[in-house]
């Protein structure tokens, strides 16, 4: 079981002698799945892996509700700055970004979304958020949080125009989403006014406040996702491992999706744990959905 493709990367880079005994793996994160697909695409991957992150009961809940809540929790704990009325920019409108924007909006912030994908940008606009280039957004932002899974999303060009006192944080990836070496090089002075907050003073007097050393703010400055949403992710991991044990030998060496029946079973179990029941299709309704002859 992997989180971020760290284990699979180490196995393939340094301990290839152990791979013969590995029948398969599972991956929890968006970042890890991206890396694994890159490995599969170049022929480097040597055993089948199930992309747990792609399961509906994972990314629609863990990513959106878990990251949305825990990342904002980290920002609030670290700064204790009132969000209401502030400009809060989110870089990236994947499921994690959607969860974060929704919660920032719920706290009364004026939310801006920066994106490189036109479809996601359009979704953000239709969801009621301002959408604009990041370099323009940071000039008026009180908070900027990156949730992209990419490198140097906040870079020198952004620090050069960033609003005085802006709080910046990462909730998407390793501590490379924010180009910290560039910020260090630009700063005339650095101090630590609060735990988890590093304030960089620029030569022109502007202050930029970096949270949690650029690491995942929900883990470094808060407590991570609540167990009540992680349970579905871990259920996906466990059931996917069991499925791999039964099927790995006949699977192609690539990245596989979580089987739909496992995804649906986890949703049913979660509803039951919440004390909720749902309806079932009648035979007539089910038959109607599988025919083309009626209703035309």
VMD Tcl script that draws the C-alpha trace (Angstrom):
set ca {
  {0.00 0.00 0.00}
  {1.49 3.33 -1.04}
  {0.83 7.02 -0.53}
  {2.57 9.32 -2.99}
  {4.33 6.48 -4.87}
  {7.25 6.71 -2.43}
  {7.45 2.97 -1.78}
  {7.05 1.89 -5.39}
  {9.63 4.48 -6.51}
  {12.14 3.27 -3.91}
  {11.55 -0.36 -4.84}
  {12.09 0.32 -8.53}
  {15.09 2.60 -8.01}
  {16.99 0.93 -5.19}
  {15.57 -2.51 -4.34}
  {14.72 -4.13 -7.62}
  {15.83 -7.42 -6.11}
  {12.65 -7.43 -4.00}
  {10.18 -6.83 -6.83}
  {9.97 -10.49 -7.83}
  {8.15 -11.12 -4.56}
  {5.62 -8.31 -5.08}
  {2.39 -9.35 -6.78}
  {0.84 -5.86 -6.91}
  {0.27 -2.58 -5.12}
  {-2.26 0.11 -4.34}
  {-1.86 3.91 -4.49}
  {-3.77 6.39 -2.36}
  {-2.99 9.82 -3.84}
  {-3.43 11.84 -7.02}
  {0.29 12.60 -7.03}
  {1.15 8.92 -6.72}
  {-1.21 7.86 -9.51}
  {0.30 10.48 -11.84}
  {3.76 9.10 -11.12}
  {2.66 5.51 -11.57}
  {1.01 6.26 -14.92}
  {4.25 7.93 -15.99}
  {6.14 4.78 -14.98}
  {3.68 2.55 -16.83}
  {3.89 4.79 -19.89}
  {7.66 4.38 -20.09}
  {7.62 0.67 -19.32}
  {9.34 1.16 -15.95}
  {6.50 -0.27 -13.82}
  {7.12 -3.92 -12.99}
  {3.90 -5.00 -11.24}
  {0.20 -4.06 -11.49}
  {-1.06 -1.26 -9.26}
  {-4.62 -0.29 -8.34}
  {-5.29 3.46 -8.40}
  {-7.25 3.75 -5.16}
  {-7.33 7.53 -5.61}
  {-9.52 7.12 -8.71}
  {-12.27 5.34 -6.79}
  {-15.41 7.43 -6.45}
  {-15.56 6.69 -2.72}
  {-12.04 8.07 -2.41}
  {-11.57 11.27 -4.43}
  {-15.16 12.50 -4.14}
  {-14.93 12.35 -0.35}
  {-11.35 12.15 0.98}
  {-10.04 14.72 -1.52}
  {-13.01 17.06 -1.49}
  {-14.34 16.90 2.07}
  {-11.17 15.73 3.81}
  {-8.67 18.10 2.20}
  {-11.21 20.91 2.07}
  {-11.76 20.82 5.81}
  {-8.30 19.88 7.05}
  {-6.40 22.33 4.82}
  {-8.55 25.24 5.94}
  {-8.19 24.01 9.52}
  {-4.40 24.23 9.13}
  {-4.54 27.76 7.72}
  {-6.83 28.96 10.52}
  {-4.83 27.28 13.29}
  {-1.54 28.67 12.01}
  {-2.71 32.26 11.49}
  {-5.90 32.91 13.48}
  {-6.77 35.49 10.83}
  {-10.47 36.08 10.15}
  {-11.35 34.77 6.69}
  {-14.60 36.71 6.28}
  {-14.17 39.46 3.72}
  {-10.64 38.39 2.77}
  {-9.56 37.44 -0.74}
  {-8.71 33.74 -0.72}
  {-7.09 32.36 -3.89}
  {-6.94 28.64 -4.61}
  {-4.52 27.46 -7.30}
  {-5.99 24.29 -8.77}
  {-9.64 23.27 -9.10}
  {-9.43 19.50 -8.85}
  {-11.41 17.74 -6.16}
  {-9.11 18.99 -3.39}
  {-9.34 22.54 -4.73}
  {-13.11 22.32 -4.97}
  {-13.38 21.26 -1.36}
  {-11.10 24.07 -0.22}
  {-12.92 26.78 -2.19}
  {-16.28 25.64 -0.85}
  {-15.12 25.85 2.74}
  {-13.33 29.16 2.30}
  {-16.51 30.56 0.78}
  {-18.48 29.20 3.73}
  {-16.25 31.23 6.05}
  {-17.16 34.38 4.17}
  {-14.01 34.73 2.08}
  {-14.06 36.18 -1.43}
  {-12.72 33.22 -3.38}
  {-10.61 33.35 -6.53}
  {-9.57 30.29 -8.55}
  {-6.46 30.04 -10.73}
  {-6.34 27.16 -13.22}
  {-4.50 25.99 -16.34}
  {-7.25 23.60 -17.47}
  {-10.03 25.46 -19.32}
  {-12.70 22.90 -18.35}
  {-11.91 23.17 -14.66}
  {-11.66 26.94 -14.91}
  {-15.09 27.04 -16.52}
  {-16.50 24.83 -13.76}
  {-15.07 27.20 -11.15}
  {-16.67 30.15 -12.92}
  {-20.02 28.36 -13.11}
  {-19.70 27.51 -9.41}
  {-19.61 31.23 -8.70}
  {-15.92 31.94 -8.20}
  {-13.73 34.57 -9.82}
  {-11.26 32.98 -12.25}
  {-8.09 34.77 -13.25}
  {-4.37 34.22 -13.83}
  {-2.43 33.56 -10.65}
  {-0.05 36.51 -11.11}
  {-3.04 38.85 -11.20}
  {-4.85 37.17 -8.33}
  {-1.94 37.26 -5.87}
  {-1.68 41.03 -6.15}
  {-5.00 41.33 -4.29}
  {-5.03 38.12 -2.25}
  {-4.82 37.83 1.52}
  {-4.40 34.04 1.25}
  {-3.06 31.85 -1.56}
  {-3.18 28.05 -1.24}
  {-1.78 25.76 -3.93}
  {-3.59 22.45 -4.55}
  {-2.13 21.27 -7.86}
  {0.38 18.45 -7.47}
  {2.87 20.37 -9.60}
  {6.15 22.23 -9.09}
  {6.76 25.98 -8.52}
  {3.13 26.97 -8.86}
  {3.95 30.01 -6.75}
  {7.21 31.39 -8.11}
  {9.39 34.49 -8.25}
  {7.00 36.30 -10.61}
  {4.20 35.89 -8.06}
  {6.28 36.95 -5.05}
  {7.30 40.09 -6.97}
  {3.70 41.36 -7.11}
  {2.19 39.67 -4.06}
  {0.10 41.77 -1.68}
  {1.76 42.85 1.55}
  {0.97 40.40 4.33}
  {-0.23 37.64 2.02}
  {-0.36 34.19 3.61}
  {0.77 31.36 1.32}
  {0.40 27.62 1.87}
  {0.45 24.29 0.07}
  {-2.26 21.64 0.38}
  {-1.59 19.59 -2.71}
  {1.86 18.07 -2.95}
  {5.40 17.98 -1.58}
  {7.08 21.23 -0.57}
  {7.92 22.12 -4.16}
  {4.57 23.66 -5.13}
  {5.91 26.91 -3.68}
  {9.40 27.89 -4.88}
  {10.83 28.46 -1.42}
  {14.47 28.90 -2.56}
  {13.34 31.76 -4.82}
  {11.47 33.38 -1.93}
  {14.51 32.95 0.33}
  {16.72 34.60 -2.28}
  {14.36 37.56 -2.69}
  {13.93 38.22 1.04}
  {15.99 40.73 2.97}
  {14.98 39.23 6.31}
  {13.07 36.28 7.75}
  {11.41 35.83 11.13}
  {9.01 33.42 12.83}
  {6.14 35.37 14.42}
  {4.07 32.26 15.26}
  {4.51 28.49 15.17}
  {4.15 27.22 11.60}
  {4.51 30.77 10.19}
  {7.66 32.13 8.53}
  {7.46 35.78 7.56}
  {9.70 36.95 4.71}
  {10.45 40.68 4.53}
  {11.17 41.83 0.99}
  {13.44 44.81 0.21}
  {10.44 47.01 -0.66}
  {8.86 46.40 2.76}
  {6.24 43.83 1.72}
  {5.78 40.77 3.93}
  {4.98 37.26 2.70}
  {3.94 34.67 5.27}
  {4.68 31.04 4.45}
  {2.86 28.33 6.42}
  {4.31 24.98 7.52}
  {7.56 25.43 5.56}
  {5.61 24.85 2.37}
  {4.69 21.31 3.37}
  {1.14 20.01 3.37}
  {-0.55 22.51 5.65}
  {-3.31 20.13 6.70}
  {-0.75 17.66 8.04}
  {2.01 19.99 9.28}
  {-0.17 22.66 10.92}
  {-3.32 20.65 11.71}
  {-4.31 17.02 12.25}
  {-5.01 15.83 8.72}
  {-8.30 14.39 7.52}
  {-10.94 13.29 10.02}
  {-11.20 9.52 10.44}
  {-14.84 9.66 9.32}
  {-13.75 10.35 5.74}
  {-10.49 8.40 5.71}
  {-12.40 5.21 6.52}
  {-13.59 4.98 2.92}
  {-10.08 5.48 1.56}
  {-8.70 2.77 3.81}
  {-11.57 0.47 2.89}
  {-10.59 0.94 -0.75}
  {-7.00 0.08 0.10}
  {-7.94 -3.07 2.02}
  {-10.48 -4.38 -0.49}
  {-8.18 -3.57 -3.41}
  {-5.34 -5.53 -1.79}
  {-7.67 -8.51 -1.35}
  {-8.77 -8.20 -5.00}
  {-5.14 -8.02 -6.10}
  {-4.30 -11.14 -4.14}
  {-6.93 -13.03 -6.13}
  {-6.29 -11.46 -9.55}
  {-2.79 -9.97 -9.80}
  {-1.23 -12.86 -11.70}
  {-3.63 -12.39 -14.61}
  {-3.53 -8.57 -14.65}
  {-1.56 -6.51 -17.14}
  {1.40 -4.67 -15.60}
  {-0.10 -1.20 -15.58}
  {-2.30 1.07 -13.43}
  {-5.81 -0.34 -12.86}
  {-9.01 1.25 -11.57}
  {-10.74 0.01 -8.43}
  {-13.44 -2.44 -9.60}
  {-16.86 -0.78 -9.59}
  {-18.45 -3.40 -7.37}
  {-15.91 -2.64 -4.62}
  {-16.54 1.09 -4.93}
  {-20.31 0.55 -4.67}
  {-19.94 -1.81 -1.71}
  {-17.89 0.76 0.21}
  {-20.58 3.39 -0.43}
  {-23.25 0.98 0.85}
  {-21.22 0.24 3.97}
  {-20.68 3.93 4.64}
  {-24.38 4.69 4.31}
  {-25.14 1.88 6.71}
  {-22.61 3.24 9.19}
  {-24.37 6.61 8.97}
  {-27.69 4.93 9.69}
  {-29.08 5.74 6.26}
  {-31.06 3.64 3.81}
  {-31.73 4.10 0.11}
  {-34.29 2.78 -2.36}
  {-33.77 0.00 -4.89}
  {-35.04 -0.19 -8.46}
  {-38.07 -2.34 -9.07}
  {-37.74 -5.08 -11.69}
  {-39.82 -2.96 -14.05}
  {-37.58 0.08 -13.55}
  {-34.40 -1.91 -14.00}
  {-35.77 -3.53 -17.17}
  {-36.76 -0.11 -18.58}
  {-33.22 1.22 -18.08}
  {-31.84 -1.66 -20.11}
  {-34.12 -1.46 -23.12}
  {-34.36 0.88 -26.09}
  {-37.82 -0.18 -27.25}
  {-39.93 1.58 -24.64}
  {-40.49 5.30 -24.30}
  {-39.56 6.31 -27.85}
}
mol new
graphics top color blue
foreach p $ca { graphics top sphere $p radius 0.5 }
foreach p [lrange $ca 0 end-1] q [lrange $ca 1 end] { graphics top cylinder $p $q radius 0.2 }
display resetview
